Amino acid sequence: MKFRDYVGHVRSWDGQTLEMTRDAAANGSRPEQRVSIPADTIVTVKPVPERSMTRPRP
């Protein structure tokens, strides 16, 4: 059995297919990609909110 992880931004979800933009690899080995992932192949999802644009005061 082989598992893959995808880090990126959700474009759409219709309950059947997750459409997302996969982030480019940090080392430059893979460009940004558009991917479609069938719902029945998803094992788990870990949502991560966007970073806050405000900086905390020192």
N, C-alpha and C positions, 0 to 999 in steps of 0.2 A: 504494500500500500504506500502511496506517495502523497504527501501533503505539500501544498504551496501556500505562501502567504502573499497577499497583495496589500500594498499601502498606497492610498490615493484618495480621490474625492468622488463621492457618489454623484452620478449624473441623473440616474433614474432607477426606480424600483417599481415593478408592476405586480409583485407577489410571485412571479415566475422566474424572472431574470433580473439580476443586479447589473446595471450598466455603470461602469466607473472609469475614471481617468487614473491610470496607475502612474505614480510618481516615477521620475527617472532615477536610476541608481545613483547613489552618492558618489561612487567612484567613476561614473561616466560610462560604465559598461553597457547600460541599457537606456535608450531614450524613453521619454514619456510615451505611454501607450493607452489606447482606448480598449477596454476589455469588457466582455459579456460573460457573466458567470451564472449558469443555471442554478436555481434555488436548491434543487435536490443534491447538488455537489458541495454546498456550503456546510461546513462543520460548525464554525462559530464566527461571531462578528464581534469586534471590539471597537466601538465608536470612540474616537478621540476628538474632542472639540478643538476648534481653531485656537491658536494662541491669541491671547489678549493683546490688543494694540496699545494699551496704556501701560506705562512702566510704573512699577511700585516706587514709592518714595523711599529714599535711603534713611 
